[in-house]
Each structure stands twice: as C-alpha cells, then as structure tokens.
Amino acid sequence: MSSAKTWLITGVSRGLGEALAKAVLAQGDTVIGTTRDKAPDFARDNANFHWLALDVTDAAAIKPTVDRAFALKGKIDVLVNNAGYGLLGSVEEATDEQVAHLFDVNFHGTRRVTQAALPHLRQQRSGHIINITSIAGIAPNPGSGMYSAAKFAVEGMSQGLAQELAPLGIYLTLVEPGAFRTDFLSDHSLRRSPPAIADYADTAGAVVAKLDDIAGKQLGDPERAAEAMIAIVQAATPPLHLLLGSDALRRTEQMQAAFKQDIEQWREVTLSTDYR
C-alpha cells in the first residue's frame, strides 16, 4: 500500500464522487470534498474528511476555495473533477439557457478548478488530475448531443493539458464511465429538454426512454468504479484514458471501428488535399 494521500474531489454528495470519497477514506487517505451547500452525512465524523462549499459555476469562488484546499494540508496529491450533471433531449430542442448552464458546470467548472490548481501542482512538481467525463464524450448516442458536447470539450482540453504537464511530473487521466447504478438518471443529476418534435421520437426519444427504463438497473457498480480510480492513482504509469464498464468498452470499440472504416474508405480523398 502506498503512503497516505490527500484528495480534492468536487461533487461528493452523490454518485461516483460519493463512492470515491468513501473508498478513499476507507483506506486511510484524506479527502477534501466539495458540495454546493452542506457537508455529506457519510463523512461528518471522519477526521480525515474536510468539507468546502463550492458551486463550480461561481467563477469568483473557485480560486480562493482551491487555494484553501491546498493550504489545509500543504499539498494535494489527487484532484478529481467530478461535479457535473446530464442533459437529455434532441440537439434541436435544447435551449440557449440549458446549454449555457450545462457547459458552465461540466466544462467551465472543470476548467476553472483545474486552472486554479495548476500553479500549486506545478510548484509541487507532482500530482494527478482525474477528470471524470463520460462514454458520451467518446461515443455519443442520440438524445445526449449537448451533454456529449460538454464532455467532448473536457476531453479535448484534458488531452492537450496532459501533454503540457507530462514534463512536470503531473499526471492526467480521463475517466469515461458508462451507466452506473447511481442517481445520475434521477432529477438530482439530470435535466431534460421537453420533447416536442415528433421527428426525433425514434432517435433521441427512444434513447431517452431506454435510459428511463434502466434507471436503478444499470450494470455499473459505483464501488468498483471507485476501486478502479484508486488503482490508477497507485499505478506507476497511469493511463490517459480509463473506460469504466462493459457498455463503455463496447461503445468505444464500435466508434473506433466506424471511424476506421471512414478513414479507409476516404483515404484517397484525404490524401488528395495536400499541395503537390
């Protein structure tokens, strides 16, 4: 077992954030956990848990909160950007307000917390950033296009950032879960664009209905997801990508196969666009 670490985890009140915080505390590590309004019940009597209030859409509050988190222990070994929520519905039916808030939480929240932590991590010359995205950020389905877009943004930023941080001894991993048996499909973690366009009933509408049907029956075990995230932190060489769940693996492999087919089918056209 490695020496005890200090973790900063956003959004520990439910879902994978809660499962991870519990698992980290159980192995004797320290958790600095954030939620918007109150400390989670599971950690109130644990001396290794420290709660900070943080709404990741409050841009002015992020830097002082992250600075305070680093000051609590002098060092943070692992930053987990977990806070986020989903938006279901067709792309056409999403409103400007829904999309703006979705990106403010899922992308800009992650971006701002990461940017606030980077000066500390660079000074340490160590650390591991875990950005929890989604299989939707790799292989989207109908009915979650805007959510996928926000997660794609996190994926793109993180892949570039990982290369910038590698020479500094700082790791970054994108965790891409499939469907896990949390309350993610409940109103606590999900918003919807009311369906009004019949043309999308067999695409976006059908996928949203399927998600409603599997709520509470998802294949993924949150406790095992937490174990997997702890394992990559303990690894000598952590991965850039960590898929979680057989559904995430299946969808990624299908996406890669379709992408490869397009590349091969249109290879000559691709190569024809260079100057000769």
NORHUSUL-V556258 format. One record per residue. N is the residue number from 1. PHI is phi in whole degrees, -180 to 180 (* if undefined). PSI is psi in whole degrees, -180 to 180 (999 if undefined). D_CENTER is the distance of its C-alpha to the mean C-alpha in Angstrom with 2 decimals. Layout:
N_PHI_PSI_D_CENTER, N_PHI_PSI_D_CENTER
This chain:
1_*_132_26.06, 2_-71_165_24.78, 3_-65_160_25.70, 4_-61_143_23.81, 5_-120_162_20.71, 6_-112_127_19.22, 7_-114_137_15.53, 8_-109_115_14.00, 9_-124_123_11.18, 10_-88_145_10.23, 11_69_61_10.60, 12_-98_9_12.70, 13_-78_-19_14.95, 14_-162_174_13.68, 15_65_-148_11.56, 16_-65_-31_9.55, 17_-63_-43_9.78, 18_-65_-46_13.48, 19_-61_-41_13.98, 20_-68_-44_12.66, 21_-59_-44_14.77, 22_-62_-43_17.70, 23_-67_-39_17.64, 24_-66_-43_17.51, 25_-64_-38_20.34, 26_-63_-26_22.26, 27_-95_7_22.64, 28_92_5_23.99, 29_-80_168_21.29, 30_-99_138_20.72, 31_-120_127_17.76, 32_-104_108_17.50, 33_-112_142_15.39, 34_-114_145_14.89, 35_-142_172_15.43, 36_-76_-35_17.22, 37_-131_-39_20.61, 38_-147_157_21.57, 39_-68_143_20.98, 40_-69_145_19.88, 41_-61_-34_22.97, 42_-65_-19_21.92, 43_-119_9_22.10, 44_-65_-30_24.98, 45_-104_13_27.56, 46_-100_119_25.61, 47_-67_-19_26.87, 48_-89_3_23.88, 49_-110_134_21.53, 50_-127_129_21.49, 51_-105_136_20.13, 52_-128_134_19.49, 53_-76_131_19.30, 54_-157_124_16.75, 55_-103_115_15.92, 56_-70_-6_13.37, 57_-88_-7_15.54, 58_-91_88_18.51, 59_-57_-38_18.64, 60_-69_-23_21.81, 61_-88_-16_20.49, 62_-69_-51_17.54, 63_-61_-50_19.72, 64_-62_-33_22.21, 65_-70_-43_19.71, 66_-66_-41_17.99, 67_-59_-42_21.55, 68_-65_-38_22.63, 69_-62_-44_19.96, 70_-67_-36_21.25, 71_-69_-28_24.78, 72_-59_-42_24.48, 73_-121_-5_24.51, 74_84_-17_25.32, 75_-161_143_22.44, 76_-122_127_18.77, 77_-86_-35_17.93, 78_-136_126_14.19, 79_-108_124_11.66, 80_-116_111_8.32, 81_-88_98_6.19, 82_-113_-26_5.12, 83_-59_131_7.39, 84_174_175_7.29, 85_-154_170_9.55, 86_-107_159_11.01, 87_-132_123_14.22, 88_-110_149_16.73, 89_135_168_19.94, 90_-68_156_21.59, 91_-60_-43_20.85, 92_-63_-32_24.39, 93_-89_-5_24.22, 94_-72_136_21.25, 95_-89_161_22.80, 96_-57_-42_22.40, 97_-64_-42_21.49, 98_-63_-45_18.71, 99_-68_-42_17.17, 100_-61_-45_17.71, 101_-70_-39_16.08, 102_-58_-47_13.02, 103_-70_-34_12.59, 104_-62_-39_13.68, 105_-81_-58_10.90, 106_-75_-36_7.80, 107_-101_-59_9.27, 108_-66_-32_12.15, 109_-61_-48_10.84, 110_-62_-44_8.38, 111_-61_-47_11.43, 112_-67_-41_13.93, 113_-63_-43_12.68, 114_-63_-47_12.39, 115_-62_-36_15.77, 116_-69_-32_17.29, 117_-82_-25_16.50, 118_-59_-42_17.72, 119_-59_-38_21.42, 120_-68_-44_21.32, 121_-65_-38_19.58, 122_-65_-39_22.08, 123_-65_-39_24.88, 124_-67_-31_23.89, 125_59_36_23.57, 126_-164_166_21.02, 127_134_166_17.53, 128_-141_119_14.24, 129_-98_128_10.96, 130_-116_115_7.83, 131_-104_114_4.74, 132_-86_114_1.97, 133_-106_-115_2.94, 134_-175_157_6.08, 135_-60_-25_9.68, 136_-64_-21_10.47, 137_-83_-2_9.28, 138_-119_-48_11.97, 139_-133_83_14.53, 140_-67_153_14.77, 141_-111_161_17.19, 142_-58_149_19.61, 143_91_-5_18.75, 144_-139_30_15.16, 145_-61_-42_16.01, 146_-73_-39_14.88, 147_-61_-44_11.43, 148_-60_-41_11.33, 149_-60_-43_12.76, 150_-65_-39_10.17, 151_-74_-35_7.44, 152_-58_-40_10.44, 153_-62_-42_10.99, 154_-64_-42_7.93, 155_-60_-48_9.07, 156_-64_-47_12.57, 157_-58_-44_12.37, 158_-69_-38_10.75, 159_-67_-38_13.33, 160_-68_-44_16.04, 161_-63_-39_15.15, 162_-57_-38_15.14, 163_-73_-32_18.70, 164_-70_-32_19.74, 165_-90_-20_18.79, 166_-54_-44_20.22, 167_-69_-12_23.80, 168_-97_3_22.94, 169_79_20_21.86, 170_-113_127_18.20, 171_-96_155_15.62, 172_-139_132_12.14, 173_-128_134_10.01, 174_-94_120_7.25, 175_-100_123_6.31, 176_-119_88_6.93, 177_-79_151_8.21, 178_-86_-143_11.22, 179_-87_121_12.88, 180_-116_152_13.05, 181_-80_68_15.86, 182_-116_-168_14.31, 183_-94_24_15.27, 184_-60_-32_12.41, 185_-88_8_15.35, 186_-94_174_17.48, 187_-67_-16_18.42, 188_-66_-34_16.50, 189_-125_10_13.09, 190_-142_139_14.46, 191_-125_161_16.85, 192_-136_147_19.26, 193_-93_119_21.58, 194_-57_125_24.96, 195_-70_128_26.33, 196_-135_-14_29.64, 197_-103_112_30.13, 198_-63_-26_31.74, 199_-61_-20_31.12, 200_-100_8_27.46, 201_-62_-35_28.39, 202_-89_-4_28.36, 203_-116_-86_25.05, 204_-59_-44_22.44, 205_-62_-41_24.54, 206_-67_-39_24.87, 207_-69_-42_21.19, 208_-62_-41_20.49, 209_-64_-38_23.49, 210_-65_-41_22.28, 211_-62_-40_18.99, 212_-60_-37_21.26, 213_-70_-32_23.39, 214_-91_-4_20.88, 215_-55_126_19.49, 216_86_-4_20.32, 217_-126_17_21.12, 218_-61_150_17.87, 219_-69_-33_18.33, 220_-75_137_15.38, 221_-100_114_16.36, 222_-58_-35_13.86, 223_-67_-38_16.27, 224_-72_-32_16.31, 225_-63_-42_12.56, 226_-62_-42_13.05, 227_-61_-40_16.02, 228_-65_-40_14.31, 229_-68_-37_11.90, 230_-64_-38_15.11, 231_-62_-40_16.96, 232_-71_-30_15.11, 233_-68_-34_15.66, 234_-83_-11_19.26, 235_-72_146_19.72, 236_-66_-36_22.13, 237_-130_92_20.21, 238_-67_152_16.46, 239_-79_158_15.02, 240_-75_-38_13.12, 241_-119_138_11.46, 242_-134_106_11.05, 243_-77_141_11.35, 244_-123_116_11.55, 245_107_145_14.43, 246_-64_-31_17.59, 247_-68_-38_16.56, 248_-65_-41_13.66, 249_-65_-46_16.36, 250_-60_-48_18.95, 251_-65_-37_17.19, 252_-67_-44_16.28, 253_-65_-38_19.88, 254_-65_-42_21.30, 255_-63_-45_19.54, 256_-63_-39_20.81, 257_-65_-43_24.24, 258_-67_-39_24.53, 259_-63_-45_23.47, 260_-62_-39_26.03, 261_-62_-43_28.63, 262_-62_-42_28.30, 263_-60_-49_28.61, 264_-69_-41_31.72, 265_-65_-33_33.30, 266_-112_20_33.09, 267_-57_-46_33.55, 268_-65_-38_37.00, 269_-66_-43_35.94, 270_-56_-48_33.09, 271_-73_-21_35.62, 272_-73_-11_38.25, 273_-91_-4_36.61, 274_-75_151_37.32, 275_-62_143_40.45, 276_-113_999_43.44
